[in-house]
Every structure is written in structure tokens, then in C-alpha cells.
Amino acid sequence: MSDLNRGIMKFEGADSPKIVTISTVVILGAIAALIIWSLQAAYAVN
């Protein structure tokens, strides 16, 4: 069992490259969306 298959990720295949890639894209996308939204709200861009 790998370290990624412990804690809250207690399901089989939690450390598969496909799941890790999807999770990374979702998290980075959410961070990017928050940064863009905050810049537009703070500086009234557009």
C-alpha cells in the first residue's frame, strides 16, 4: 500500500496517475479561477 492510499484517500486506486492528474487539474483550476476573480474584484479589470 502506498502512502497516497491512506488517510482520506482510503479507496483502491487512489494513487493511480489518472486520479492524481484529474485532482491536480481541478485544484489548480480552482486556484486560477479564484485569483482571476479576486483581481477583477479588486482592480475592476474589464
Backbone as XML, in Angstrom:
<?xml version="1.0"?>
<chain id="A" units="angstrom">
  <residue number="1" name="MET">
    <atom name="N" x="0.851" y="-1.182" z="0.000"/>
    <atom name="CA" x="0.000" y="0.000" z="0.000"/>
    <atom name="C" x="0.896" y="1.245" z="0.000"/>
  </residue>
  <residue number="2" name="SER">
    <atom name="N" x="0.600" y="2.155" z="-0.879"/>
    <atom name="CA" x="1.400" y="3.378" z="-0.934"/>
    <atom name="C" x="0.891" y="4.393" z="0.086"/>
  </residue>
  <residue number="3" name="ASP">
    <atom name="N" x="1.671" y="5.438" z="0.294"/>
    <atom name="CA" x="1.268" y="6.471" z="1.251"/>
    <atom name="C" x="0.026" y="7.224" z="0.792"/>
  </residue>
  <residue number="4" name="LEU">
    <atom name="N" x="-0.205" y="7.289" z="-0.528"/>
    <atom name="CA" x="-1.372" y="8.014" z="-1.029"/>
    <atom name="C" x="-2.668" y="7.238" z="-0.819"/>
  </residue>
  <residue number="5" name="ASN">
    <atom name="N" x="-2.560" y="5.987" z="-0.459"/>
    <atom name="CA" x="-3.751" y="5.155" z="-0.274"/>
    <atom name="C" x="-4.169" y="5.115" z="1.186"/>
  </residue>
  <residue number="6" name="ARG">
    <atom name="N" x="-3.764" y="6.118" z="1.956"/>
    <atom name="CA" x="-4.096" y="6.189" z="3.382"/>
    <atom name="C" x="-4.828" y="7.488" z="3.669"/>
  </residue>
  <residue number="7" name="GLY">
    <atom name="N" x="-5.216" y="7.682" z="4.899"/>
    <atom name="CA" x="-5.896" y="8.917" z="5.273"/>
    <atom name="C" x="-7.266" y="9.008" z="4.647"/>
  </residue>
  <residue number="8" name="ILE">
    <atom name="N" x="-7.576" y="10.164" z="4.043"/>
    <atom name="CA" x="-8.901" y="10.343" z="3.452"/>
    <atom name="C" x="-9.023" y="9.621" z="2.111"/>
  </residue>
  <residue number="9" name="MET">
    <atom name="N" x="-7.902" y="9.225" z="1.525"/>
    <atom name="CA" x="-7.923" y="8.541" z="0.231"/>
    <atom name="C" x="-7.916" y="7.030" z="0.463"/>
  </residue>
  <residue number="10" name="LYS">
    <atom name="N" x="-8.906" y="6.522" z="1.176"/>
    <atom name="CA" x="-8.935" y="5.114" z="1.553"/>
    <atom name="C" x="-9.700" y="4.273" z="0.543"/>
  </residue>
  <residue number="11" name="PHE">
    <atom name="N" x="-9.457" y="4.450" z="-0.734"/>
    <atom name="CA" x="-10.094" y="3.592" z="-1.713"/>
    <atom name="C" x="-9.045" y="3.050" z="-2.659"/>
  </residue>
  <residue number="12" name="GLU">
    <atom name="N" x="-9.363" y="1.944" z="-3.246"/>
    <atom name="CA" x="-8.427" y="1.273" z="-4.145"/>
    <atom name="C" x="-8.175" y="2.139" z="-5.376"/>
  </residue>
  <residue number="13" name="GLY">
    <atom name="N" x="-6.928" y="2.325" z="-5.751"/>
    <atom name="CA" x="-6.594" y="3.123" z="-6.919"/>
    <atom name="C" x="-6.473" y="4.603" z="-6.631"/>
  </residue>
  <residue number="14" name="ALA">
    <atom name="N" x="-6.408" y="4.985" z="-5.372"/>
    <atom name="CA" x="-6.321" y="6.407" z="-5.024"/>
    <atom name="C" x="-5.017" y="7.029" z="-5.513"/>
  </residue>
  <residue number="15" name="ASP">
    <atom name="N" x="-3.993" y="6.207" z="-5.722"/>
    <atom name="CA" x="-2.705" y="6.742" z="-6.152"/>
    <atom name="C" x="-2.448" y="6.506" z="-7.634"/>
  </residue>
  <residue number="16" name="SER">
    <atom name="N" x="-3.494" y="6.196" z="-8.399"/>
    <atom name="CA" x="-3.299" y="5.978" z="-9.833"/>
    <atom name="C" x="-3.003" y="7.308" z="-10.515"/>
  </residue>
  <residue number="17" name="PRO">
    <atom name="N" x="-2.166" y="7.296" z="-11.536"/>
    <atom name="CA" x="-1.807" y="8.545" z="-12.217"/>
    <atom name="C" x="-3.018" y="9.304" z="-12.766"/>
  </residue>
  <residue number="18" name="LYS">
    <atom name="N" x="-4.033" y="8.573" z="-13.209"/>
    <atom name="CA" x="-5.233" y="9.225" z="-13.761"/>
    <atom name="C" x="-5.946" y="10.058" z="-12.692"/>
  </residue>
  <residue number="19" name="ILE">
    <atom name="N" x="-6.140" y="9.485" z="-11.513"/>
    <atom name="CA" x="-6.820" y="10.193" z="-10.420"/>
    <atom name="C" x="-5.984" y="11.376" z="-9.949"/>
  </residue>
  <residue number="20" name="VAL">
    <atom name="N" x="-4.675" y="11.176" z="-9.833"/>
    <atom name="CA" x="-3.795" y="12.259" z="-9.398"/>
    <atom name="C" x="-3.827" y="13.409" z="-10.395"/>
  </residue>
  <residue number="21" name="THR">
    <atom name="N" x="-3.820" y="13.099" z="-11.695"/>
    <atom name="CA" x="-3.866" y="14.139" z="-12.731"/>
    <atom name="C" x="-5.177" y="14.909" z="-12.690"/>
  </residue>
  <residue number="22" name="ILE">
    <atom name="N" x="-6.283" y="14.196" z="-12.574"/>
    <atom name="CA" x="-7.594" y="14.852" z="-12.523"/>
    <atom name="C" x="-7.685" y="15.756" z="-11.294"/>
  </residue>
  <residue number="23" name="SER">
    <atom name="N" x="-7.233" y="15.266" z="-10.156"/>
    <atom name="CA" x="-7.265" y="16.068" z="-8.932"/>
    <atom name="C" x="-6.409" y="17.316" z="-9.061"/>
  </residue>
  <residue number="24" name="THR">
    <atom name="N" x="-5.235" y="17.172" z="-9.663"/>
    <atom name="CA" x="-4.345" y="18.315" z="-9.848"/>
    <atom name="C" x="-4.973" y="19.371" z="-10.737"/>
  </residue>
  <residue number="25" name="VAL">
    <atom name="N" x="-5.579" y="18.941" z="-11.831"/>
    <atom name="CA" x="-6.221" y="19.891" z="-12.747"/>
    <atom name="C" x="-7.367" y="20.618" z="-12.059"/>
  </residue>
  <residue number="26" name="VAL">
    <atom name="N" x="-8.166" y="19.902" z="-11.302"/>
    <atom name="CA" x="-9.298" y="20.527" z="-10.607"/>
    <atom name="C" x="-8.813" y="21.543" z="-9.575"/>
  </residue>
  <residue number="27" name="ILE">
    <atom name="N" x="-7.813" y="21.165" z="-8.794"/>
    <atom name="CA" x="-7.315" y="22.065" z="-7.749"/>
    <atom name="C" x="-6.658" y="23.296" z="-8.356"/>
  </residue>
  <residue number="28" name="LEU">
    <atom name="N" x="-5.797" y="23.105" z="-9.356"/>
    <atom name="CA" x="-5.130" y="24.257" z="-9.982"/>
    <atom name="C" x="-6.124" y="25.145" z="-10.726"/>
  </residue>
  <residue number="29" name="GLY">
    <atom name="N" x="-7.138" y="24.545" z="-11.320"/>
    <atom name="CA" x="-8.179" y="25.324" z="-11.990"/>
    <atom name="C" x="-8.959" y="26.184" z="-11.010"/>
  </residue>
  <residue number="30" name="ALA">
    <atom name="N" x="-9.270" y="25.619" z="-9.855"/>
    <atom name="CA" x="-9.991" y="26.378" z="-8.833"/>
    <atom name="C" x="-9.134" y="27.526" z="-8.306"/>
  </residue>
  <residue number="31" name="ILE">
    <atom name="N" x="-7.852" y="27.277" z="-8.102"/>
    <atom name="CA" x="-6.955" y="28.338" z="-7.636"/>
    <atom name="C" x="-6.856" y="29.444" z="-8.669"/>
  </residue>
  <residue number="32" name="ALA">
    <atom name="N" x="-6.711" y="29.075" z="-9.941"/>
    <atom name="CA" x="-6.623" y="30.071" z="-11.009"/>
    <atom name="C" x="-7.913" y="30.889" z="-11.095"/>
  </residue>
  <residue number="33" name="ALA">
    <atom name="N" x="-9.056" y="30.228" z="-10.977"/>
    <atom name="CA" x="-10.334" y="30.942" z="-11.029"/>
    <atom name="C" x="-10.459" y="31.931" z="-9.875"/>
  </residue>
  <residue number="34" name="LEU">
    <atom name="N" x="-10.030" y="31.536" z="-8.683"/>
    <atom name="CA" x="-10.088" y="32.443" z="-7.539"/>
    <atom name="C" x="-9.154" y="33.633" z="-7.710"/>
  </residue>
  <residue number="35" name="ILE">
    <atom name="N" x="-7.972" y="33.400" z="-8.268"/>
    <atom name="CA" x="-7.034" y="34.507" z="-8.499"/>
    <atom name="C" x="-7.596" y="35.479" z="-9.524"/>
  </residue>
  <residue number="36" name="ILE">
    <atom name="N" x="-8.133" y="34.965" z="-10.611"/>
    <atom name="CA" x="-8.722" y="35.834" z="-11.649"/>
    <atom name="C" x="-9.898" y="36.617" z="-11.083"/>
  </residue>
  <residue number="37" name="TRP">
    <atom name="N" x="-10.775" y="35.924" z="-10.340"/>
    <atom name="CA" x="-11.933" y="36.604" z="-9.749"/>
    <atom name="C" x="-11.498" y="37.696" z="-8.775"/>
  </residue>
  <residue number="38" name="SER">
    <atom name="N" x="-10.488" y="37.398" z="-7.952"/>
    <atom name="CA" x="-10.055" y="38.388" z="-6.963"/>
    <atom name="C" x="-9.406" y="39.596" z="-7.616"/>
  </residue>
  <residue number="39" name="LEU">
    <atom name="N" x="-8.648" y="39.375" z="-8.687"/>
    <atom name="CA" x="-8.044" y="40.506" z="-9.390"/>
    <atom name="C" x="-9.106" y="41.379" z="-10.053"/>
  </residue>
  <residue number="40" name="GLN">
    <atom name="N" x="-10.126" y="40.739" z="-10.628"/>
    <atom name="CA" x="-11.201" y="41.515" z="-11.240"/>
    <atom name="C" x="-11.991" y="42.279" z="-10.190"/>
  </residue>
  <residue number="41" name="ALA">
    <atom name="N" x="-12.212" y="41.678" z="-9.042"/>
    <atom name="CA" x="-12.978" y="42.351" z="-7.988"/>
    <atom name="C" x="-12.182" y="43.486" z="-7.376"/>
  </residue>
  <residue number="42" name="ALA">
    <atom name="N" x="-10.890" y="43.303" z="-7.223"/>
    <atom name="CA" x="-10.063" y="44.323" z="-6.544"/>
    <atom name="C" x="-9.717" y="45.483" z="-7.464"/>
  </residue>
  <residue number="43" name="TYR">
    <atom name="N" x="-9.459" y="45.209" z="-8.728"/>
    <atom name="CA" x="-8.966" y="46.245" z="-9.623"/>
    <atom name="C" x="-9.925" y="46.608" z="-10.737"/>
  </residue>
  <residue number="44" name="ALA">
    <atom name="N" x="-11.091" y="46.038" z="-10.762"/>
    <atom name="CA" x="-12.112" y="46.353" z="-11.769"/>
    <atom name="C" x="-11.550" y="46.239" z="-13.183"/>
  </residue>
  <residue number="45" name="VAL">
    <atom name="N" x="-10.878" y="45.118" z="-13.443"/>
    <atom name="CA" x="-10.354" y="44.865" z="-14.785"/>
    <atom name="C" x="-11.530" y="44.536" z="-15.686"/>
  </residue>
  <residue number="46" name="ASN">
    <atom name="N" x="-11.495" y="45.032" z="-16.912"/>
    <atom name="CA" x="-12.572" y="44.870" z="-17.911"/>
    <atom name="C" x="-13.711" y="45.791" z="-17.562"/>
  </residue>
</chain>
